[in-house]
Amino acid sequence: MKNPNAFDDIYALVKLIPYGRVSSYGAIAAYLGMKGGARMVGWAMNASHTDPEIPAHRVVNRNGVLTGKNFFGEGVMQDRLESEGLVIQEDQIIDFPKVFWDPMLELL
């Protein structure tokens, strides 16, 4: 990682997730070379909800489930994703593979 603060690296990468796309905690950690760092990405996302410049709503679990929804407030994460064109049913993104943004493939 380039920055001494891992959260800064995580935030910089999350800001690159395009509108209408999502990534996962594990994909972000893998790109940053943080083996087993998915939890740290989760902690960073939980700590970022007061910063409107960090699109934390675009980070979900490896199955496309809105696991971070409780940190946004009732329905906020789903509303934000739906406003970007994603379809959510029972806290899961429909057609997750089509909207998944993998930094290892996208940032060559």
C-alpha positions in Angstrom: 0.0 0.0 0.0 1.2 3.5 -0.8 -0.2 5.3 2.3 0.8 4.5 5.8 -2.8 4.7 6.7 -4.7 1.7 5.3 -8.0 3.5 5.5 -6.7 6.2 3.1 -5.8 3.5 0.5 -9.2 1.9 0.9 -11.0 5.2 0.6 -9.0 6.1 -2.5 -9.9 2.8 -4.2 -13.6 2.9 -3.2 -13.9 6.4 -4.8 -12.9 4.7 -8.1 -16.0 2.4 -8.1 -18.1 3.7 -11.0 -21.7 4.8 -10.6 -24.0 1.9 -11.0 -21.4 -0.7 -10.1 -20.3 -2.4 -6.8 -17.3 -4.1 -5.4 -16.7 -6.4 -2.4 -14.7 -6.0 0.8 -12.5 -8.9 -0.3 -11.9 -7.6 -3.8 -10.8 -4.3 -2.4 -8.5 -5.9 0.1 -7.0 -8.2 -2.5 -6.2 -5.3 -4.8 -4.5 -3.5 -2.0 -2.4 -6.5 -1.1 -4.2 -7.0 2.3 -4.4 -10.7 2.5 -7.4 -11.5 4.8 -8.1 -7.8 5.0 -11.8 -7.8 4.1 -12.7 -7.0 7.7 -10.4 -4.0 7.7 -12.2 -2.8 4.5 -15.5 -3.3 6.4 -14.2 -1.3 9.3 -13.1 1.5 7.0 -16.5 1.6 5.3 -18.2 1.7 8.7 -16.0 4.6 9.7 -16.7 6.5 6.4 -20.4 7.0 6.5 -20.1 10.7 7.5 -18.0 11.5 4.4 -20.3 12.0 1.4 -17.3 11.7 -0.9 -16.8 8.0 -0.1 -19.4 5.9 -1.9 -19.4 3.2 0.9 -22.8 2.1 -0.4 -21.1 0.5 -3.4 -19.2 -2.0 -1.2 -21.0 -5.2 -0.5 -20.1 -8.8 0.5 -18.8 -11.4 -2.0 -22.3 -12.6 -2.7 -23.8 -9.2 -3.4 -25.5 -8.9 -0.1 -25.9 -5.5 1.5 -24.1 -6.4 4.7 -23.2 -2.8 5.6 -26.8 -1.6 5.4 -27.2 -1.2 9.2 -24.5 1.5 9.3 -26.4 3.8 6.8 -29.9 3.9 8.4 -33.0 2.1 7.4 -33.1 1.6 3.7 -30.5 4.2 2.8 -27.9 1.8 1.2 -30.6 0.1 -0.9 -32.1 3.5 -1.9 -28.7 4.7 -3.0 -27.9 1.6 -5.1 -31.4 1.6 -6.6 -31.0 5.2 -7.6 -27.9 4.1 -9.5 -30.0 1.5 -11.4 -29.3 -1.6 -9.4 -32.1 -4.0 -8.5 -32.2 -5.2 -4.9 -34.3 -8.0 -3.5 -34.2 -9.1 0.1 -30.9 -7.2 0.7 -29.2 -8.9 -2.3 -28.2 -7.3 -5.6 -29.9 -9.0 -8.6 -27.5 -9.8 -11.4 -24.6 -9.2 -9.1 -21.9 -10.6 -11.5 -23.0 -8.0 -14.2 -22.5 -5.0 -11.9 -19.5 -6.3 -9.9 -16.4 -4.1 -10.3 -13.2 -6.0 -9.7 -10.3 -3.6 -9.3 -7.8 -6.4 -10.2 -9.5 -6.6 -13.7 -10.6 -3.0 -14.1 -7.4 -1.2 -13.0 -4.8 -2.9 -15.2 
